[in-house]
């Protein structure tokens, strides 16, 4: 089954962000997480230019051993010359920012020419992320070249921010755009998702919710992941 098929069939589901995981005990935390019905592991890649923070690169993505699909969110400037290294490192989803370069369409086309190195039959999911201040109209010429749209619900690069309420209206508008396109495109939301607000995402029309610190709190990744999934899927 392809990555995109898995994402759509398991919708709504979570992609667990590694940024707040305990790196000294990462293997143990991942073993616990893999016991939950979670399929996606989220890597926040920041270059210190597009965002103030600098995090990880391809060697880290490659070095993480897991059965989970690797969901790589590139918050980097000029990603064209960089995306290939992340695909080679085992990425199953590669999301770039619409704001990160002039020729974003070209980057998506290039990604469309690459194969999943873990298993070519999985395919690659090409994603576009939009910051809160970016007009949704930028998506229109890109919909034929992507499989996922991510709306970022905070301003990337700073910790401790709250979920922006305006994101709900933006999610509804993007969902409508996707339906009108006639294509299978997943809708993702990323940023500010906590135990207190994830239940509100259940009716927002999202397929994938990125959450990190709510799962990797240093205590119980398995129990936390199960809680977040149950809350997200609440009827």
FENMOVEN-V943144 format. One record per pair of residues at least 12 apart in sequence whose C-alpha atoms are under 6 Angstrom apart, sorted by the first residue. I is the first residue (numbers start at 1). GAP is how many residues later the second one is. Records with the same first field share a line. If there is no record, write none. Layout:
I: GAP ; GAP
//
This chain:
2: 120 ; 121
3: 119
11: 196
12: 195 ; 196
13: 195
14: 194 ; 195 ; 196
15: 25 ; 26 ; 27 ; 195
16: 25 ; 26 ; 194 ; 195 ; 196
17: 25 ; 26 ; 194 ; 195
18: 25
20: 193
21: 195
32: 190
33: 188 ; 189
39: 29 ; 30
40: 28 ; 29
41: 29 ; 30
42: 29 ; 30
43: 29 ; 30
44: 29
45: 28 ; 29 ; 30
46: 29 ; 30
47: 29
50: 26 ; 27
51: 106
52: 105
53: 104
58: 28 ; 31
62: 27 ; 28
69: 23
70: 21 ; 22
71: 21 ; 22
72: 21 ; 22
73: 22
74: 21 ; 22
77: 23
78: 22 ; 23
80: 27
90: 27 ; 28
92: 32
93: 31 ; 32
94: 32 ; 33
95: 31 ; 32 ; 33
96: 32
97: 31 ; 32
108: 37
125: 22
126: 20 ; 21
127: 19 ; 20 ; 21 ; 22
128: 21
129: 20 ; 21 ; 22
130: 21 ; 22
131: 21
147: 38
148: 37 ; 38 ; 39
149: 38 ; 39
150: 38 ; 39
151: 38
152: 37 ; 38 ; 39
153: 14 ; 37 ; 38
154: 37
162: 30
163: 29
186: 21
187: 19 ; 20
188: 18 ; 19 ; 20 ; 21
189: 20
190: 20
193: 18
194: 20
198: 34
199: 32 ; 33
202: 30 ; 31
//
